[in-house]
Amino acid sequence: MMGFEFSPDPDAMDRIIQMKYDEQLQKKTRMFIFDDDDLDSSPSFLEACNEGSGSGPSVSRLPGKHLSPVYIKLGIDDLDLPEGARPFVSEVSGGFQNASFGDEDAMNGAVGEICNWIMGQEPSRPTLLSGQAESKI
């Protein structure tokens, strides 16, 4: 079976976070964690922050999985087609006008939470993983 090898490895990455990712940088950071994300490594990241020189970044919890913020919608009208080709494409597609992949509501929720962060607002659903959020729950 084929696997992936990442560099730096997790232990080296933890050491880099502890040494270089100081309190000042952590205060400028917000992590966005999805409730059902099987690929989430934020607990170890936050632990490395807490073992270093900070209390960790703020954390927003969002419903969904790892790919929840991915939403793609493509329609025939989105294609750069010559005007004369449009009726032909419409006929060939059997009246099919557009297709989408993903969850638009989940994507909009993530966008809203990111906008709130940019505007200086606290996480709407903080998590117990963040040292800052624990006192607010």
Disulfide bonds with the S-S distance in Angstrom:
none
